Amino acid sequence: MILTGPEIGARVQDGDIRVEPFDPEQLQPNSYDFRLDEQIGWYTERVLDCARDNPFELHTIPREGMVLQPDRIYLGATVERIGSDRFVPILRARSSVARLGLFVHVTADLIDIGSFGKLTLQLHAVQPVRVYPGMLIGQVTFWSVYGDIVLYEGKYQGSDGPMPSQAHRDLGVRP
């Protein structure tokens, strides 16, 4: 079941959900709006290799904004550190942002239970679109679980900004 906005707020207060910093104004009927952090990055090579640590550049989005171009994946992050040991967070774009043709979380919208940190956003623009640091860009919903809980202890735990793919760690680095 999905938690309502008031229930998300109550669960933040009792510690079952962590959103840091938390602003009650960002609560919605069944989600919490999150903001785009000022750090953004992209891969520097055209062809990406799942078996390698791909070259990646990190930049700061200026106050006047930055235009995201089509045919490129950008990795952003949430301002907020988000997670829960009791509920499963799922990320989505805010509809107002999606209506501009910006995919906020292209895939992998499920955040493992027990994960906590700034969440990496996979940003893809259908056409050029300007984004700004601190803008409300997406929303997170929280879902109750059924069964024994096993907390996430993976390679993205505690992320503090946009984190490039670590798929190569699953495959082992190849020559």
C-alpha positions in Angstrom: 0.0 0.0 0.0 1.1 3.6 -0.7 1.4 6.0 2.2 -0.6 9.2 2.1 1.2 12.6 2.5 0.0 13.0 6.1 1.2 9.5 6.9 4.6 10.3 5.3 4.8 13.3 7.6 3.9 11.3 10.6 6.4 8.6 9.8 9.2 11.2 9.3 8.3 12.5 12.8 8.6 9.1 14.4 11.8 8.1 12.4 10.3 5.3 10.2 11.1 7.5 7.2 14.1 9.7 6.9 14.0 12.9 4.8 16.8 15.4 5.6 16.1 18.2 5.4 12.4 17.8 5.7 9.9 20.5 4.8 6.2 19.9 5.5 5.4 22.2 2.5 6.8 19.6 0.2 4.2 17.0 1.3 1.6 16.1 -1.4 -1.5 13.9 -1.1 0.5 10.7 -1.5 4.1 11.7 -2.0 6.9 14.1 -1.0 8.4 16.5 -3.5 12.2 16.5 -3.7 14.6 19.1 -5.1 17.4 19.0 -7.6 20.8 19.3 -6.0 23.3 21.8 -7.6 25.7 19.0 -8.6 25.2 17.3 -12.0 27.4 15.0 -14.0 27.7 13.2 -17.3 29.9 10.6 -19.0 32.6 11.9 -21.2 32.6 9.1 -23.8 30.0 8.4 -26.3 30.0 4.6 -25.9 29.6 3.4 -22.4 30.9 0.0 -21.2 29.1 -2.0 -18.5 32.4 -3.8 -17.6 34.4 -0.6 -17.0 34.4 2.4 -14.8 33.3 5.0 -17.4 34.9 8.4 -17.3 32.5 10.9 -15.6 32.6 14.6 -15.0 30.9 16.4 -12.2 29.7 20.1 -12.5 27.7 22.7 -10.6 24.4 23.9 -12.1 24.7 27.7 -12.1 22.0 29.8 -10.4 20.8 31.0 -13.8 20.2 27.3 -14.7 21.7 24.8 -17.2 20.2 23.6 -20.5 20.0 19.8 -20.7 20.4 18.5 -24.2 18.7 15.5 -25.8 20.6 12.3 -26.6 22.6 12.4 -23.3 22.1 11.0 -19.9 22.7 13.4 -17.0 23.1 12.2 -13.4 21.7 14.6 -10.8 20.9 14.1 -7.2 18.3 15.1 -4.7 19.0 17.9 -2.2 17.4 15.7 0.4 18.8 12.5 1.9 16.0 10.0 1.7 15.4 6.5 2.9 13.6 4.1 5.2 14.2 0.8 7.0 10.4 0.1 7.0 9.1 1.4 3.7 10.2 1.2 0.0 10.7 4.6 -1.7 9.8 4.9 -5.4 10.9 8.0 -7.4 8.9 9.8 -10.1 9.0 13.1 -11.9 6.6 15.8 -10.9 4.0 16.0 -13.6 4.8 19.7 -14.3 8.4 18.7 -15.1 7.4 15.6 -17.1 5.2 17.9 -19.2 8.3 19.7 -20.3 9.7 16.5 -21.7 12.2 15.8 -18.9 12.5 12.3 -17.7 13.6 12.6 -14.1 14.2 8.9 -13.3 14.5 7.0 -16.6 14.6 3.6 -15.0 15.5 2.0 -11.6 12.8 4.0 -9.7 12.7 1.5 -6.9 15.0 2.4 -3.9 15.9 -0.5 -1.8 14.6 -0.7 1.8 17.4 0.4 4.1 19.1 2.6 1.5 19.8 6.1 2.7 21.4 9.1 1.0 21.1 11.6 -1.7 19.4 9.8 -4.5 20.9 9.8 -8.0 18.5 10.9 -10.7 18.9 9.7 -14.3 17.9 12.9 -16.2 17.0 12.7 -19.9 15.5 15.6 -21.9 13.3 15.0 -25.0 14.2 18.5 -26.2 16.5 21.1 -24.7 15.2 22.1 -21.2 16.7 24.4 -18.6 16.9 23.2 -15.0 17.8 25.0 -11.9 19.5 24.1 -8.6 17.0 23.6 -5.8 14.0 23.3 -8.1 11.2 20.9 -7.2 11.9 18.2 -9.8 10.4 14.9 -8.6 8.4 13.1 -6.0 9.0 10.1 -3.8 6.3 7.7 -2.7 6.6 5.2 0.1 5.2 1.7 0.0 4.6 -0.8 2.8 6.3 -4.2 2.5 5.1 -7.7 3.1 7.6 -10.3 4.4 10.9 -10.4 6.2 12.9 -7.2 5.8 16.5 -7.4 4.6 18.2 -4.0 4.6 20.2 -2.7 1.6 24.0 -2.8 2.1 25.0 -2.2 -1.5 27.5 -0.1 -3.4 25.3 3.0 -3.6 24.6 3.2 0.2 25.2 6.7 1.6 25.5 8.5 -1.7 26.3 12.2 -1.3 25.6 13.3 -4.9 25.3 12.0 -8.4 26.9 8.6 -8.5 27.9 7.1 -11.8 27.2 3.4 -12.6 29.0 0.8 -10.6 27.9 -2.0 -12.9 31.6 -2.9 -13.6 31.9 -4.0 -10.0 29.3 -6.7 -10.6 31.1 -7.9 -13.7 34.6 -7.4 -12.6 36.9 -5.1 -14.5 38.0 -6.6 -17.9 41.0 -5.6 -20.0 
